């Protein structure tokens, strides 16, 4: 897998740019990943990103948009406002996790 430098850290990424090893992630790296896709993280963003990371560590897979919404109590419409376009994919990218199953 290719290696790239993000926020001063050498990380392995897959062919779509997602981190190959979620354990290489940090808040600093997440902030830089968000910046790279045009998102400035607020407390609401961080709540969702940290939920994704915690859920991934418990479940072994990246949560779907529906799971994020139901487990955090965040309406899907709000998630789309925070991560416009493809929110599940963007949240996973910022959180340093694989794309959720079913994402294109």
C-alpha positions as CSV (number, residue, x, y, z in Angstrom):
1,X,0.0,0.0,0.0
2,X,1.2,3.5,-0.7
3,X,2.6,5.7,2.1
4,X,1.8,9.4,2.3
5,X,2.6,12.1,4.8
6,X,-0.4,13.8,6.5
7,X,0.0,16.3,9.3
8,X,3.7,15.4,9.5
9,X,3.0,11.6,10.0
10,X,3.8,8.9,7.5
11,X,0.7,6.7,7.1
12,X,-0.3,3.9,4.8
13,X,-3.4,4.5,2.7
14,X,-5.4,2.4,0.3
15,X,-6.1,3.2,-3.3
16,X,-9.0,5.5,-2.3
17,X,-6.9,7.4,0.3
18,X,-8.4,5.8,3.4
19,X,-6.0,4.9,6.2
20,X,-4.9,1.3,5.8
21,X,-4.3,1.0,9.6
22,X,-6.9,2.7,11.8
23,X,-4.4,2.6,14.7
24,X,-2.3,5.2,13.0
25,X,-5.1,7.8,13.5
26,X,-4.9,10.7,16.0
27,X,-7.1,13.7,16.6
28,X,-4.5,15.8,14.9
29,X,-4.5,13.6,11.8
30,X,-8.3,13.6,11.8
31,X,-8.3,17.4,11.8
32,X,-6.0,17.4,8.8
33,X,-8.0,14.7,6.9
34,X,-11.1,16.9,7.4
35,X,-9.2,19.9,6.1
36,X,-8.2,18.0,3.0
37,X,-11.8,17.4,2.1
38,X,-12.9,21.0,3.0
39,X,-14.4,20.4,6.4
40,X,-13.6,22.5,9.5
41,X,-14.3,20.3,12.5
42,X,-16.6,21.6,15.2
43,X,-17.6,19.9,18.5
44,X,-20.6,18.3,16.6
45,X,-18.2,16.8,14.0
46,X,-15.9,15.5,16.8
47,X,-18.8,13.8,18.6
48,X,-19.6,11.8,15.5
49,X,-15.9,11.1,14.6
50,X,-15.2,9.8,18.1
51,X,-18.4,7.7,18.1
52,X,-17.3,6.1,14.8
53,X,-13.9,5.2,16.3
54,X,-15.4,3.8,19.5
55,X,-18.1,1.8,17.7
56,X,-15.5,0.5,15.2
57,X,-13.3,-0.8,18.1
58,X,-16.3,-2.6,19.6
59,X,-18.0,-3.9,16.4
60,X,-15.0,-4.5,14.2
61,X,-16.6,-2.6,11.3
62,X,-17.3,1.0,10.4
63,X,-20.9,2.0,11.4
64,X,-23.4,2.9,8.8
65,X,-25.0,6.3,8.5
66,X,-28.2,4.8,10.1
67,X,-26.3,3.4,13.0
68,X,-24.5,6.7,13.6
69,X,-27.8,8.5,13.6
70,X,-29.7,6.1,15.9
71,X,-26.8,5.6,18.4
72,X,-25.9,9.3,18.7
73,X,-29.4,10.7,18.4
74,X,-28.2,12.9,15.5
75,X,-30.8,13.3,12.8
76,X,-29.6,12.2,9.3
77,X,-30.3,15.7,8.0
78,X,-27.9,17.1,10.5
79,X,-25.2,14.5,9.6
80,X,-25.6,15.6,5.9
81,X,-25.2,19.2,6.9
82,X,-22.0,18.4,8.9
83,X,-20.5,16.1,6.2
84,X,-22.2,17.2,2.9
85,X,-22.4,14.9,-0.1
86,X,-21.4,11.5,1.1
87,X,-21.5,11.7,4.9
88,X,-20.9,8.1,5.8
89,X,-17.8,8.0,3.5
90,X,-16.5,11.4,4.7
91,X,-17.0,10.5,8.4
92,X,-15.1,7.2,8.0
93,X,-12.3,9.0,6.1
94,X,-11.9,11.7,8.8
95,X,-12.1,9.0,11.5
96,X,-9.4,7.0,9.8
97,X,-11.6,4.0,9.3
98,X,-12.5,1.8,6.3
99,X,-15.5,2.9,4.2
100,X,-18.8,1.5,5.7
101,X,-20.1,-1.6,3.8
102,X,-22.5,-0.5,1.1
103,X,-20.6,2.8,0.4
104,X,-19.6,3.3,-3.3
